[in-house]
Amino acid sequence: MTNLEKAKNELYRTNASLVVIYADGECKTYYQNRIKDIKEILQKDRNALKGAVIADKVIGKVASSILTIAGVKEIYADVMSKYAVPILEENSIKYEYKNLVDYIQNNDKTGMCPMENKYKEENDINKIYQEMLNL
């Protein structure tokens, strides 16, 4: 079983929002919504996700940008937006998804996620990374 399969299985088994298999093989589950866990991991250690394998409930453009800059090597998403795909492809990050959607919805499911909407036309993923992590 690959690390991506392990992370995916753990995501569903634990009903976590995020599963990270770190480069050293350690597997951790996280339960906050949106990108809170990713931000906290990287604010503690900017290199923490280098070489990691990620399984997440939702990956949009912002998350894919941050994870790309952070050095993640593989990503699985239960839901992935079409805005995330080009970033992952341009940076040769292996990815899989269960459902591909036009965009990530806001919490009320009445429209686009504010962060996805804000950055949908932004081509500089370093800018997204810097702004979202307040670095």
N, C-alpha and C positions, 0 to 999 in steps of 0.2 A: 504494500500500500504506500502510495506517495505521501509526502507531507501535505500536499494540497487536499488529497482525499481524507487524510487524518483531520485536518483543520475543518473541512466541510462536515465531516461526521460529528465532530465535537460541537460545532455551531448548532446543529440540529438536536444533538443529544442533550445539551445543557440549556438550550434556548437562550444562549448568549447573544449579544449584539455584535461581538467581535471576538475572534479567536486568533491568537498570534502564536505561530511556531517560530521561535527565535532561531538565529543562525546556530546557536549552541545546542539546539534540539529541545529546549524548554518550551512547554506549551502552556499558555495562560488564556483564561477566558475573561471577558470584560462585559459589562452590562449597561453602561450609560448610552443614551441615545445620541444621534447625530455623530459628530466627530470628536466629542469630548474626550473619549478614551485615547484616541490617536494623538490629540493635542497634548494630553497629560504625559503620555509615554515620551513624546519627543521634547517636551519642555524639561523633563528630568534628564534626558540623555538624547541629544540630537542624532547619535549613531545607533540607537537601540534597535531600529528596524532594518538596518543594513543586512541584506541577505535573508530576511524573514519571509515567511509564507503567511498570508492573511486570508481569513474567511470572515466576511462581514455580511450583515443583513442587507445593507444598502451602500452602494458606491456610486457617487455622482462625480461631477467634474472636480469639485473641491477636494474630495477625499482622494481621488485618483492622482491629482496634482501633488498633494502632500505626500502620499505614499511613494510616488515616483521619485521625488526629490529625496525622500528618506532612504531610498535604496532597497525597497521591497522587491523581491524577485518573482513572486507569484501571488495572484489574487483570485479569490472566488467571491462572488456576490450573489445573494439570493435575488436581489434586484439591482440592476446596473442601468445607468442612463446612457443614452446614445452620445452624450457629451463626454463621457469618461473614456469610451472606446478609442478614439484617435490618440489620446494622450498615452494610453497603455501601448498601443501599436507602434507609435512613433518612438517609444523608448524601449521597445523589445521586452515588455513585461508580459509574461504568460498570464492569461486570464481566462476565467470561465464564469458563466452566470446561469442562473435558472430562468430569470425573466429579464428581457431587455425592454426598457421603456423609453419613451421620448424624452422625459425629464423626471427628476425627483420631485415628488409632491411636497407641499408644505404640510405642517402638522394637521391642519384642518381638512386636508385633501380637497381644497377649493382652488388650487393653482400650483404654480411652480414654487419650489423651495426658494426662499429669499437669497440664500448663498449661491445656489445654482443659477438663479436669475442674474445676480450681480456679476458673476464671472463667466457667463455663457459665451461672451464674445472675447474674453481675455485669452491671448495666445501665450503669455509669459507665465509658465507654471511656477517659476521662481518667485514672481510677484505674489501669486496666490499663496504660496507656502509662507512667505515672509509676513504677509498681512494676516493670515489666519492664525499663525503661531505667535504673532506679535514679537517677532525677533528683530 
